Amino acid sequence: MREELKTISKEENIERKEQGRYVYCVADSNKQLNFGKIGIESNEVYTIPCQGISAIVHDCKAEPYKSDDKEKVKGWIKAHQNVIDIAIEKLGTVIPLSFDVIIKGDNNKVLDWLKAENEILKKKIEKIKGKQEFGIQILWDKELIGKKIAETNEEIKKLRTEMEESSRGRAYFYKEKIEQILKREMEKEADKIFKEFYNKIKKYADDIKVEKIKDKDMLMNLSCLVFKDKVKELGAELDKINKTEGFSVKFTGPWPPYSFVSPG
């Protein structure tokens, strides 16, 4: 008897076209695993292994996660990070993907992507293997540093003496001139200290990314990829900087190495 062909309804066809796979990360593992319902909105998370690596995914519609509810979005991002943390714990090195990376299609589409990008993804895994990301922000007391410069700079000292002996009208001119010199010297000092601290940190980091300065008191903002066995030494070096008069250090992490990989 001839097998009867199944008729696909319009609704089923739309559903098939809209399916996708939300990708949390790519792991240095070829294991077939099911992590359970730990994903965004309690979705079931599992691995799709291919040629020595695996994508950690959940099934979803091929559309972005969007909401006007900020708390809901925060929950999604927290769940995303939690899956990555668990993947690291169970599988070791992973390439973390940013929130809301979705591959349109079924598992075969994910396999196609893993095959096409296999060599690139494996190189990225090798780059971050055995390493962690840390954030380093060094702040400086500009008022204190500026005062020290003003007290030791010969040009400024001379102008201050001349200003004290000048008329009130001329004093304004001297004040403007001193401020200009101080600004120039502060910029030179910032550049000098940045290089000095950067070179100290560089000894313990495999890679460094200089990030945007976030406020006027921040001298440097770095993302550092650090070997796990170098973290303690880096911390000791940063402690020395933190104890230097006029400077303070914020040392955060470890984080998944988002700054040193991209989705590919």
Sine and cosine of phi, psi and omega as CSV:
sin_phi,cos_phi,sin_psi,cos_psi,sin_omega,cos_omega
0.00,0.00,0.74,-0.68,-0.03,-1.00
-0.92,0.38,0.72,-0.69,-0.01,-1.00
-0.94,0.35,0.74,-0.67,-0.03,-1.00
-0.97,0.23,0.75,-0.66,0.02,-1.00
-0.96,0.29,0.68,-0.73,0.00,-1.00
-0.99,0.13,0.76,-0.65,0.05,-1.00
-1.00,0.05,0.79,-0.61,0.00,-1.00
-1.00,-0.10,0.84,-0.55,0.00,-1.00
-0.94,0.34,0.30,-0.96,0.03,-1.00
-0.85,0.52,-0.66,0.75,-0.02,-1.00
-0.91,0.43,-0.67,0.74,0.02,-1.00
-0.91,0.41,-0.61,0.80,-0.01,-1.00
-0.91,0.42,-0.68,0.73,0.03,-1.00
-0.89,0.46,-0.68,0.73,-0.02,-1.00
-0.88,0.47,-0.64,0.77,0.02,-1.00
-0.91,0.42,-0.67,0.74,-0.02,-1.00
-0.92,0.40,-0.48,0.88,-0.09,-1.00
-1.00,0.01,-0.08,1.00,-0.07,-1.00
-0.94,0.35,0.51,-0.86,0.01,-1.00
-0.45,-0.89,0.02,-1.00,0.04,-1.00
-0.77,-0.64,0.86,-0.50,0.07,-1.00
-0.98,0.19,0.83,-0.55,-0.07,-1.00
-0.96,-0.28,0.86,-0.50,0.01,-1.00
-1.00,0.08,-0.69,0.73,-0.08,-1.00
-0.20,-0.98,0.12,-0.99,0.10,-1.00
-0.85,-0.52,0.80,-0.60,-0.12,-0.99
-0.96,-0.28,0.48,-0.88,0.10,-1.00
-0.99,0.14,0.92,0.39,-0.09,-1.00
-0.36,-0.93,0.54,-0.84,0.04,-1.00
-0.92,-0.38,0.33,0.94,-0.07,-1.00
-0.99,0.15,0.61,-0.79,0.13,-0.99
-1.00,-0.02,0.95,-0.30,-0.07,-1.00
-0.76,-0.65,0.50,-0.87,0.14,-0.99
-0.87,-0.50,0.86,-0.51,-0.06,-1.00
-1.00,0.04,-0.14,0.99,-0.06,-1.00
1.00,0.03,-0.17,-0.99,-0.10,-0.99
-1.00,0.06,0.92,0.39,-0.05,-1.00
-0.95,-0.32,0.01,1.00,-0.11,-0.99
-0.99,0.14,-0.12,-0.99,0.08,-1.00
-0.85,0.53,0.75,-0.66,-0.04,-1.00
0.82,0.58,0.58,0.82,0.06,-1.00
0.88,0.48,0.47,0.88,0.08,-1.00
-0.94,0.35,0.50,-0.87,0.02,-1.00
-0.97,0.24,0.80,-0.59,-0.06,-1.00
-0.96,-0.27,0.69,-0.73,-0.02,-1.00
-0.49,-0.87,0.17,-0.98,0.00,-1.00
-0.99,-0.17,0.50,-0.86,0.17,-0.98
-0.86,-0.51,0.99,-0.11,-0.05,-1.00
-0.98,0.20,0.52,-0.86,0.02,-1.00
-0.29,-0.96,0.89,-0.46,0.13,-0.99
0.77,0.63,0.74,0.67,0.12,-0.99
1.00,-0.03,-0.10,0.99,0.05,-1.00
-0.74,-0.67,0.19,-0.98,-0.02,-1.00
-0.63,-0.78,0.62,-0.79,0.19,-0.98
-1.00,-0.04,0.70,-0.71,0.06,-1.00
-0.98,-0.18,0.88,-0.48,-0.21,-0.98
-0.67,-0.74,0.19,-0.98,0.34,-0.94
-0.69,-0.72,0.42,-0.91,0.02,-1.00
-0.96,0.28,0.64,-0.77,-0.01,-1.00
-0.40,-0.92,0.05,-1.00,0.18,-0.98
-0.99,0.16,0.48,-0.88,-0.04,-1.00
-0.99,0.15,0.89,0.45,0.03,-1.00
-0.49,-0.87,0.49,-0.87,-0.08,-1.00
-0.90,0.44,0.41,-0.91,0.15,-0.99
-0.99,0.12,0.94,-0.35,-0.03,-1.00
-0.77,-0.64,0.61,-0.79,0.06,-1.00
-0.30,-0.95,0.55,-0.84,0.10,-0.99
-0.99,0.11,-0.16,0.99,0.01,-1.00
-1.00,0.10,0.96,-0.27,-0.07,-1.00
-0.88,0.47,-0.59,0.81,0.00,-1.00
-0.92,0.39,-0.59,0.80,0.04,-1.00
-0.90,0.43,-0.68,0.73,0.02,-1.00
-0.90,0.43,-0.66,0.75,0.06,-1.00
-0.86,0.51,-0.64,0.77,0.04,-1.00
-0.90,0.44,-0.66,0.75,0.04,-1.00
-0.88,0.48,-0.72,0.69,-0.03,-1.00
-0.91,0.42,-0.63,0.77,0.04,-1.00
-0.89,0.45,-0.67,0.74,0.03,-1.00
-0.91,0.42,-0.64,0.77,0.04,-1.00
-0.85,0.53,-0.75,0.66,-0.02,-1.00
-0.91,0.41,-0.59,0.81,0.00,-1.00
-0.89,0.45,-0.65,0.76,0.04,-1.00
-0.89,0.46,-0.68,0.73,0.01,-1.00
-0.89,0.46,-0.69,0.73,0.02,-1.00
-0.87,0.49,-0.67,0.74,0.01,-1.00
-0.93,0.37,-0.62,0.78,0.03,-1.00
-0.89,0.46,-0.65,0.76,0.05,-1.00
-0.89,0.45,-0.69,0.72,-0.01,-1.00
-0.89,0.46,-0.63,0.77,-0.08,-1.00
-1.00,-0.01,-0.53,0.85,-0.15,-0.99
-0.89,-0.46,-0.13,0.99,0.00,-1.00
1.00,0.03,-0.77,-0.64,-0.09,-1.00
-0.93,0.37,0.76,-0.65,0.10,-0.99
-0.71,-0.71,0.49,-0.87,0.17,-0.98
-1.00,-0.04,0.94,-0.34,-0.01,-1.00
-0.98,0.21,0.71,-0.70,0.08,-1.00
-0.98,-0.18,0.46,-0.89,0.00,-1.00
-0.94,0.34,0.29,-0.96,0.00,-1.00
-0.84,0.54,0.68,-0.73,0.15,-0.99
0.97,0.23,0.58,0.81,0.15,-0.99
-1.00,-0.01,0.90,-0.44,-0.06,-1.00
-0.80,-0.60,0.76,-0.65,0.09,-1.00
-0.99,-0.12,0.82,-0.57,-0.02,-1.00
-0.97,0.26,0.79,-0.62,0.01,-1.00
0.87,-0.50,-0.18,-0.98,-0.04,-1.00
-0.99,-0.11,-0.27,-0.96,-0.03,-1.00
-0.87,0.49,-0.51,0.86,0.02,-1.00
-0.89,0.46,-0.56,0.83,0.03,-1.00
-0.93,0.37,-0.60,0.80,0.07,-1.00
-0.91,0.41,-0.67,0.74,0.05,-1.00
-0.87,0.49,-0.65,0.76,0.05,-1.00
-0.86,0.52,-0.69,0.73,0.00,-1.00
-0.91,0.41,-0.70,0.72,0.00,-1.00
-0.89,0.45,-0.59,0.80,0.04,-1.00
-0.94,0.35,-0.71,0.70,-0.05,-1.00
-0.91,0.42,-0.60,0.80,-0.07,-1.00
-0.97,-0.25,0.22,0.98,-0.15,-0.99
-0.82,0.57,-0.75,0.66,-0.05,-1.00
-0.91,0.42,-0.69,0.73,0.00,-1.00
-0.90,0.44,-0.71,0.71,-0.02,-1.00
-0.90,0.44,-0.65,0.76,0.02,-1.00
-0.91,0.41,-0.57,0.82,0.06,-1.00
-0.91,0.41,-0.63,0.78,0.03,-1.00
-0.92,0.39,-0.62,0.78,0.04,-1.00
-0.89,0.45,-0.68,0.74,0.03,-1.00
-0.89,0.46,-0.60,0.80,-0.01,-1.00
-0.89,0.46,-0.62,0.79,-0.10,-0.99
-0.98,-0.19,-0.06,1.00,-0.06,-1.00
-0.88,0.47,0.76,-0.65,0.02,-1.00
0.97,0.24,0.22,0.98,-0.06,-1.00
-0.78,-0.62,0.32,-0.95,0.04,-1.00
-0.70,-0.71,0.40,-0.91,0.05,-1.00
-1.00,-0.09,0.67,-0.74,0.08,-1.00
-0.76,-0.65,0.53,-0.85,0.10,-0.99
-0.98,-0.19,0.73,-0.69,0.04,-1.00
-0.79,-0.61,0.86,-0.50,0.08,-1.00
-0.85,-0.53,0.79,-0.61,0.03,-1.00
-0.91,-0.42,0.84,-0.54,0.01,-1.00
-0.96,-0.28,0.48,-0.88,0.04,-1.00
-0.75,-0.67,0.49,-0.87,0.02,-1.00
-1.00,0.07,1.00,-0.09,-0.10,-1.00
-0.89,0.45,-0.57,0.82,0.00,-1.00
-0.91,0.41,-0.70,0.72,0.01,-1.00
-0.92,0.40,-0.73,0.69,0.00,-1.00
-0.89,0.45,-0.67,0.74,0.02,-1.00
-0.88,0.47,-0.63,0.78,0.02,-1.00
-0.90,0.44,-0.67,0.74,0.02,-1.00
-0.90,0.44,-0.66,0.75,0.01,-1.00
-0.90,0.43,-0.71,0.71,-0.02,-1.00
-0.88,0.47,-0.54,0.84,-0.03,-1.00
-0.98,0.20,-0.35,0.94,-0.07,-1.00
-0.93,-0.37,-0.31,0.95,-0.04,-1.00
-0.97,0.23,0.85,-0.52,-0.08,-1.00
-0.90,0.43,-0.63,0.78,-0.01,-1.00
-0.90,0.44,-0.68,0.73,0.01,-1.00
-0.93,0.36,-0.67,0.75,0.01,-1.00
-0.87,0.48,-0.66,0.75,0.01,-1.00
-0.90,0.44,-0.72,0.70,0.00,-1.00
-0.90,0.43,-0.58,0.82,0.03,-1.00
-0.91,0.41,-0.64,0.77,0.05,-1.00
-0.90,0.44,-0.71,0.71,0.01,-1.00
-0.90,0.43,-0.58,0.82,-0.01,-1.00
-0.91,0.40,-0.63,0.78,0.01,-1.00
-0.91,0.42,-0.47,0.88,-0.04,-1.00
-1.00,-0.08,-0.06,1.00,-0.07,-1.00
-1.00,-0.08,0.13,-0.99,0.05,-1.00
-0.96,0.28,0.22,-0.98,-0.02,-1.00
-0.88,0.47,-0.62,0.79,0.00,-1.00
-0.90,0.43,-0.65,0.76,0.00,-1.00
-0.97,0.26,-0.42,0.91,-0.03,-1.00
-0.86,0.50,-0.58,0.81,0.02,-1.00
-0.89,0.46,-0.66,0.75,0.02,-1.00
-0.87,0.50,-0.71,0.70,-0.01,-1.00
-0.90,0.44,-0.64,0.77,0.01,-1.00
-0.87,0.49,-0.70,0.71,0.03,-1.00
-0.88,0.48,-0.67,0.75,-0.02,-1.00
-0.91,0.41,-0.67,0.74,0.02,-1.00
-0.89,0.45,-0.68,0.74,0.00,-1.00
-0.89,0.46,-0.62,0.78,0.03,-1.00
-0.90,0.43,-0.71,0.71,0.00,-1.00
-0.91,0.42,-0.67,0.74,0.00,-1.00
-0.89,0.46,-0.66,0.75,0.04,-1.00
-0.87,0.49,-0.70,0.72,0.01,-1.00
-0.89,0.45,-0.70,0.71,-0.03,-1.00
-0.93,0.36,-0.56,0.83,0.06,-1.00
-0.91,0.42,-0.65,0.76,0.03,-1.00
-0.90,0.44,-0.66,0.75,0.04,-1.00
-0.90,0.43,-0.65,0.76,0.00,-1.00
-0.92,0.40,-0.66,0.75,0.02,-1.00
-0.87,0.49,-0.69,0.72,0.01,-1.00
-0.90,0.43,-0.68,0.73,0.00,-1.00
-0.90,0.44,-0.74,0.68,-0.04,-1.00
-0.94,0.35,-0.62,0.79,0.05,-1.00
-0.83,0.56,-0.76,0.65,-0.01,-1.00
-0.88,0.47,-0.65,0.76,-0.01,-1.00
-0.89,0.45,-0.75,0.66,-0.01,-1.00
-0.94,0.35,-0.63,0.78,0.00,-1.00
-0.86,0.51,-0.71,0.71,-0.02,-1.00
-0.91,0.40,-0.53,0.85,0.05,-1.00
-0.93,0.37,-0.68,0.73,-0.01,-1.00
-0.94,0.35,-0.60,0.80,-0.07,-1.00
-0.85,0.52,-0.49,0.87,-0.01,-1.00
-0.88,0.48,-0.41,0.91,-0.09,-1.00
-0.93,-0.37,-0.05,1.00,-0.06,-1.00
-0.93,-0.37,0.67,-0.74,0.07,-1.00
-0.97,0.25,-0.53,0.85,0.02,-1.00
-0.44,-0.90,0.51,-0.86,0.00,-1.00
-0.71,-0.71,0.68,-0.74,0.14,-0.99
-0.88,-0.48,0.80,-0.60,0.03,-1.00
-1.00,0.09,0.88,-0.48,-0.05,-1.00
-0.99,-0.13,0.19,-0.98,-0.02,-1.00
-0.91,0.41,0.68,-0.73,0.07,-1.00
-0.94,0.35,0.74,-0.67,-0.13,-0.99
-0.99,-0.11,-0.41,0.91,0.06,-1.00
-0.46,-0.89,0.16,-0.99,-0.14,-0.99
-0.92,0.40,-0.38,0.92,-0.01,-1.00
-1.00,-0.01,-0.01,1.00,-0.02,-1.00
-1.00,-0.03,0.84,-0.55,0.02,-1.00
-1.00,0.07,-0.65,0.76,0.00,-1.00
-0.49,-0.87,0.50,-0.86,-0.01,-1.00
-0.68,-0.74,0.94,-0.34,-0.13,-0.99
-0.84,-0.55,0.57,-0.82,0.26,-0.96
-0.95,-0.31,0.81,-0.59,-0.10,-0.99
-0.84,-0.54,0.72,-0.70,0.10,-1.00
-0.99,-0.14,0.91,-0.41,-0.19,-0.98
-0.84,-0.55,0.71,-0.70,0.14,-0.99
-0.87,0.49,0.65,-0.76,-0.06,-1.00
-0.84,0.54,-0.57,0.82,-0.03,-1.00
-0.99,0.16,0.00,1.00,0.03,-1.00
-0.96,-0.29,-0.09,1.00,-0.11,-0.99
-0.89,0.45,-0.68,0.73,-0.02,-1.00
-0.89,0.46,-0.67,0.74,0.01,-1.00
-0.91,0.41,-0.66,0.75,0.05,-1.00
-0.88,0.48,-0.69,0.73,0.02,-1.00
-0.86,0.51,-0.64,0.77,0.02,-1.00
-0.91,0.41,-0.64,0.77,0.03,-1.00
-0.91,0.42,-0.67,0.74,0.01,-1.00
-0.93,0.38,-0.53,0.85,0.05,-1.00
-0.90,0.44,-0.61,0.79,0.05,-1.00
-0.89,0.46,-0.70,0.71,0.01,-1.00
-0.89,0.45,-0.65,0.76,-0.02,-1.00
-0.89,0.45,-0.47,0.88,-0.01,-1.00
-1.00,0.04,-0.08,1.00,0.05,-1.00
-0.97,0.26,0.76,-0.65,-0.04,-1.00
-0.84,0.54,0.77,-0.63,0.04,-1.00
1.00,-0.06,-0.01,1.00,-0.05,-1.00
-0.75,-0.66,0.53,-0.85,0.10,-0.99
-0.63,-0.77,0.48,-0.88,-0.11,-0.99
-0.84,-0.54,0.69,-0.73,0.19,-0.98
-0.93,-0.37,0.86,-0.50,-0.08,-1.00
-0.85,-0.53,0.94,-0.33,-0.08,-1.00
-0.86,-0.51,0.47,-0.88,0.00,-1.00
0.75,-0.66,-0.12,-0.99,0.04,1.00
-0.98,0.22,0.48,-0.88,0.05,-1.00
-0.86,-0.51,0.40,-0.92,0.23,-0.97
-0.85,0.53,0.57,-0.82,-0.16,-0.99
-0.98,0.22,0.86,0.51,-0.01,-1.00
-0.84,0.54,-0.61,0.79,-0.10,-0.99
-0.95,0.32,-0.25,0.97,-0.13,-0.99
-0.89,-0.46,0.14,0.99,0.09,-1.00
-0.65,-0.76,0.31,-0.95,0.08,-1.00
-0.68,-0.74,0.29,-0.96,-0.07,-1.00
-0.82,0.57,-0.45,0.89,0.00,-1.00
0.99,0.16,0.00,0.00,0.00,0.00
